């Protein structure tokens, strides 16, 4: 996983089984596959009921897959 506070990618941090990642609202992040498979569970916490988040608010800084 790579995180950054700017448009410049940060340092790659390898995660292990059971690792927990917490991202701040708006924090740039990128998951990088280093092996042949992986499982990821994503849980969103909505803190403002009047402005729920969905995938429409994603800003793709770099998009290798045309999403």
One Martini backbone bead per residue (centre of mass of N, CA, C, O) as a GRO file, in nm:
protein
   67
    1UNK     BB    1   0.099   0.035   0.019
    2UNK     BB    2   0.013   0.375  -0.070
    3UNK     BB    3   0.079   0.697   0.064
    4UNK     BB    4  -0.046   1.050   0.052
    5UNK     BB    5  -0.051   1.423   0.065
    6UNK     BB    6   0.004   1.404  -0.243
    7UNK     BB    7   0.083   1.343  -0.590
    8UNK     BB    8   0.312   1.192  -0.452
    9UNK     BB    9   0.440   0.904  -0.403
   10UNK     BB   10   0.506   0.699  -0.166
   11UNK     BB   11   0.589   0.446   0.031
   12UNK     BB   12   0.605   0.115   0.036
   13UNK     BB   13   0.374  -0.095   0.222
   14UNK     BB   14   0.371  -0.394   0.367
   15UNK     BB   15   0.115  -0.626   0.411
   16UNK     BB   16  -0.059  -0.832   0.631
   17UNK     BB   17  -0.233  -1.046   0.784
   18UNK     BB   18  -0.471  -0.839   0.957
   19UNK     BB   19  -0.428  -0.572   0.867
   20UNK     BB   20  -0.480  -0.225   0.944
   21UNK     BB   21  -0.642   0.049   0.772
   22UNK     BB   22  -0.628   0.409   0.807
   23UNK     BB   23  -0.806   0.673   0.653
   24UNK     BB   24  -0.826   0.979   0.569
   25UNK     BB   25  -0.998   1.217   0.453
   26UNK     BB   26  -0.850   1.246   0.130
   27UNK     BB   27  -0.648   1.031   0.126
   28UNK     BB   28  -0.401   0.906  -0.047
   29UNK     BB   29  -0.423   0.585  -0.232
   30UNK     BB   30  -0.256   0.254  -0.292
   31UNK     BB   31  -0.290  -0.058  -0.429
   32UNK     BB   32  -0.043  -0.329  -0.441
   33UNK     BB   33   0.033  -0.607  -0.618
   34UNK     BB   34   0.276  -0.878  -0.514
   35UNK     BB   35   0.093  -1.117  -0.590
   36UNK     BB   36  -0.140  -1.357  -0.707
   37UNK     BB   37  -0.312  -1.274  -0.444
   38UNK     BB   38  -0.615  -1.132  -0.274
   39UNK     BB   39  -0.775  -0.983   0.018
   40UNK     BB   40  -1.040  -0.730   0.052
   41UNK     BB   41  -1.171  -0.516   0.304
   42UNK     BB   42  -1.427  -0.262   0.293
   43UNK     BB   43  -1.489   0.011   0.525
   44UNK     BB   44  -1.730   0.253   0.572
   45UNK     BB   45  -1.747   0.572   0.741
   46UNK     BB   46  -2.021   0.764   0.822
   47UNK     BB   47  -2.018   1.099   0.966
   48UNK     BB   48  -2.239   1.236   0.755
   49UNK     BB   49  -2.571   1.196   0.697
   50UNK     BB   50  -2.606   1.448   0.485
   51UNK     BB   51  -2.312   1.326   0.344
   52UNK     BB   52  -2.281   1.072   0.180
   53UNK     BB   53  -2.074   0.827   0.065
   54UNK     BB   54  -1.936   0.746  -0.258
   55UNK     BB   55  -1.790   0.673  -0.568
   56UNK     BB   56  -1.841   0.976  -0.676
   57UNK     BB   57  -1.593   1.104  -0.482
   58UNK     BB   58  -1.373   1.004  -0.660
   59UNK     BB   59  -1.022   1.075  -0.715
   60UNK     BB   60  -0.814   1.009  -0.988
   61UNK     BB   61  -0.474   1.044  -1.013
   62UNK     BB   62  -0.432   0.734  -1.095
   63UNK     BB   63  -0.518   0.522  -1.398
   64UNK     BB   64  -0.449   0.196  -1.516
   65UNK     BB   65  -0.780   0.091  -1.578
   66UNK     BB   66  -1.012   0.295  -1.669
   67UNK     BB   67  -1.227   0.407  -1.423
   0.00000   0.00000   0.00000
